[in-house]
Structure formats: structure tokens, C-alpha cells
Amino acid sequence: MNIRCWLTRVALASAVTVGVCAVPSTAFAGGFTVPFTDPSQVGSLTLCNPHEQPITSGSLLTIPFVWRAVSSARVPAGYTRATLDLFQPIQHVDPEDWTGYQLTDDAAFSSSAHPMAQATYADAPLIWPDHSMPPYWDGLYQLRMVFSSPNKQPWTFSYPTAVIKVTGNAWALVQGGGSSCTDGTAESVESLLLPKSETAVPRPPEKLIPYADLHKGTKKGSTSPRTTQAAGGSSTTTSVARGSASVGPTGTSSGGGSSAGVIAGGAIAALVLAGATALFVFRRRRRVA
């Protein structure tokens, strides 16, 4: 081999090395350092919007929280579906004992090299778990992709992750990314089982503003380990139901009726809202044990 050929190969090898090292960083938010590690983490998650573009920040009011999550790691053999779960890091507690919240339903994905969790407009905004299991450790949540398959137990021994930081009504990605949102396709079982009016029609963000206002001054984290809370507290008379465009407090009298009529109307409204809330909790996905 002559010296010119040898130098050419060295140059090509160096270019490949530089290319590998130039992969986009998986840390954001001005070099924020995540204060914990998870021994079960394998790979990272990229978060995507409905236009199949990677995103690194957003609002807690957006429905759904993210449209798609893509793993950089291959799915375990024999598993064909994925969900996106949110976990609450607690200092001095092992990650396997953190409390979780299931953000999406099962989704069948096309690529085993880059499995995906797919949301619909029937899935939760981040503000719901934020109020039922707030981010105590530096405002951080861990996202995990959990794999499943018919007639199999969910795979929880290892999982790709991302970490987000919540500040006010906004979130930002501080660990994750690096994959393409178009490395395959995925379809949620909700798209097959629920009406398109629930899964395919966006709900305006302003419909959730009363829900955000509702929580001002209320105590967080009052839910049981395996249930979600639709309206953030039993003392309120406002509810938000999945698939419903109506959000409002108990009635006020617009026609100058008597106080007895207002009280009766309020009682009826409270019963209706309680029933709607009960139905919502029954239909809403569970908290992850």
C-alpha cells in the first residue's frame, strides 16, 4: 500500500470518527445536569409534534403532551407495542420504586430498530399528572417507553428514557433526543377503539385554562396510587372530561332567580359534574404502580 492510499484511509477514518462524535447532544436547557441515573436505562427518547418534528419544549396544557416518542434503542425480541409513561423522580428512592403515570395507550409500531409510542387527542396533557404527582426533585420528570405484546407481561427490565424539567406551565427537555420522528410509523389502539371525534380532533388549548386556574392554591398529590384525578381535588365543582369541549364551574343565575333556585341549580350541576367526573376517572388511564 503506497503512502498516499494510506493517508487517504486515515483521513476517511478520521471523518467517520468526527461524524460519530458530532451526533446532536442529548442534553439541553443550557447544559443542565440531571442529578440522577437509572441503571435500567437503555437508549434515549425523542419527542415529536403532530408534524413529525422533534421538539424540546412545550406547554403543560397541550393535548396530548407529545404526539409521538421514538426510541434510539431496539425493542426487546417478541414485543410489538409501546406506551409512554411518566415517572416522578424522588431523591434517595430507587428508580424502580418511583410513581408513574401512563400518558398514552398501547401503540403498534412498524420499526423494531426504532419503536414508537403514539398518542391521540384523547390522551392527557402534562398538567394532569403534574398536579396529581408533582415533580419534587428540581422540577424533573423521567419519561420511559414500556414495551408490551399480546399474551406477554410488559417489559420493564430496561427501557429508553428522556428527562424533562417543568417550570410554571412549561416543560423543557434536559436529557434525550437524537432520533428521527419518521424512522417508522405507529398507531394507537385508541384510534381503533374510540370514536374519531375523540382521537383525531384537536381540542383547543383555551378549554384547559379553567382547569389550570382551578388548581391555584389547592393541595397537590392527593390521589391514590393507581388512579388519576380528573379535576385535581374533591373540594372543587369544576371538571374536565376527556373528549368534551365543555369546561365550566357550577352555574350562576343569569335571570335573577331566587336564592333557592340558585342553590337547587347548583346542586343539580354538582351532581351532573360528579357523574361526569366519575365516568372520566373510569375511562381515564391508570396510574402506573
Rosetta blueprint (number, residue, H / E / L):
1 M L
2 N L
3 I H
4 R H
5 C H
6 W H
7 L H
8 T H
9 R H
10 V H
11 A H
12 L H
13 A H
14 S H
15 A H
16 V H
17 T H
18 V H
19 G H
20 V H
21 C H
22 A L
23 V L
24 P L
25 S L
26 T L
27 A E
28 F L
29 A L
30 G L
31 G L
32 F L
33 T L
34 V L
35 P L
36 F L
37 T L
38 D L
39 P L
40 S L
41 Q E
42 V E
43 G E
44 S E
45 L E
46 T E
47 L E
48 C E
49 N L
50 P L
51 H L
52 E L
53 Q L
54 P E
55 I L
56 T L
57 S E
58 G E
59 S E
60 L L
61 L L
62 T L
63 I L
64 P L
65 F L
66 V L
67 W L
68 R E
69 A E
70 V E
71 S E
72 S L
73 A L
74 R L
75 V L
76 P L
77 A L
78 G L
79 Y L
80 T L
81 R E
82 A E
83 T E
84 L E
85 D E
86 L E
87 F E
88 Q E
89 P L
90 I L
91 Q L
92 H L
93 V L
94 D L
95 P H
96 E H
97 D H
98 W L
99 T E
100 G E
101 Y E
102 Q E
103 L L
104 T L
105 D L
106 D L
107 A E
108 A E
109 F E
110 S L
111 S L
112 S L
113 A L
114 H L
115 P L
116 M E
117 A E
118 Q E
119 A L
120 T L
121 Y L
122 A L
123 D L
124 A L
125 P L
126 L L
127 I H
128 W H
129 P H
130 D H
131 H H
132 S H
133 M L
134 P L
135 P L
136 Y L
137 W L
138 D L
139 G L
140 L E
141 Y E
142 Q E
143 L E
144 R E
145 M E
146 V E
147 F E
148 S E
149 S L
150 P L
151 N L
152 K L
153 Q L
154 P L
155 W E
156 T L
157 F L
158 S L
159 Y E
160 P E
161 T E
162 A E
163 V E
164 I E
165 K E
166 V E
167 T E
168 G L
169 N L
170 A E
171 W E
172 A E
173 L E
174 V E
175 Q E
176 G L
177 G L
178 G L
179 S L
180 S L
181 C L
182 T L
183 D L
184 G L
185 T L
186 A E
187 E E
188 S E
189 V L
190 E H
191 S H
192 L H
193 L H
194 L L
195 P L
196 K H
197 S H
198 E H
199 T H
200 A L
201 V L
202 P L
203 R L
204 P L
205 P H
206 E H
207 K H
208 L H
209 I H
210 P H
211 Y H
212 A H
213 D H
214 L H
215 H L
216 K L
217 G L
218 T L
219 K L
220 K L
221 G L
222 S L
223 T L
224 S L
225 P L
226 R L
227 T L
228 T L
229 Q L
230 A L
231 A L
232 G L
233 G L
234 S L
235 S L
236 T L
237 T L
238 T L
239 S L
240 V L
241 A L
242 R L
243 G L
244 S L
245 A L
246 S L
247 V L
248 G L
249 P L
250 T L
251 G L
252 T L
253 S L
254 S L
255 G L
256 G L
257 G L
258 S L
259 S H
260 A H
261 G H
262 V H
263 I H
264 A H
265 G H
266 G H
267 A H
268 I H
269 A H
270 A H
271 L H
272 V H
273 L H
274 A H
275 G H
276 A H
277 T H
278 A H
279 L H
280 F H
281 V H
282 F H
283 R H
284 R L
285 R L
286 R L
287 R E
288 V E
289 A L
